[in-house]
């Protein structure tokens, strides 16, 4: 029988960063992600990439 579980990824995400939000910040982030049918993590990663990219 084949091994079950998540498939391996090319670049594993092993590092973590913990963030704290106010109730208002959290609600706004959650609403934005919901409106755009994505996750809060993807929203944060996308914005971070735009800020730190060499564009």
URRA-V267047 format. One record per residue. N is the residue number from 0. RES is the residue in three letters. PSI is psi in whole degrees, 0 to 359 (* if undefined). Layout:
BEGIN
N&RES&PSI  N&RES&PSI
END
This chain:
BEGIN
0&UNK&142  1&UNK&148  2&UNK&134  3&UNK&162  4&UNK&187  5&UNK&142  6&UNK&152  7&UNK&151  8&UNK&156  9&UNK&316  10&UNK&96  11&UNK&146  12&UNK&98  13&UNK&340  14&UNK&144  15&UNK&148  16&UNK&126  17&UNK&134  18&UNK&148  19&UNK&135  20&UNK&153  21&UNK&166  22&UNK&319  23&UNK&314  24&UNK&316  25&UNK&315  26&UNK&319  27&UNK&318  28&UNK&315  29&UNK&318  30&UNK&318  31&UNK&312  32&UNK&317  33&UNK&315  34&UNK&323  35&UNK&11  36&UNK&54  37&UNK&185  38&UNK&160  39&UNK&323  40&UNK&315  41&UNK&323  42&UNK&312  43&UNK&315  44&UNK&318  45&UNK&313  46&UNK&320  47&UNK&317  48&UNK&320  49&UNK&323  50&UNK&316  51&UNK&357  52&UNK&160  53&UNK&25  54&UNK&*
END
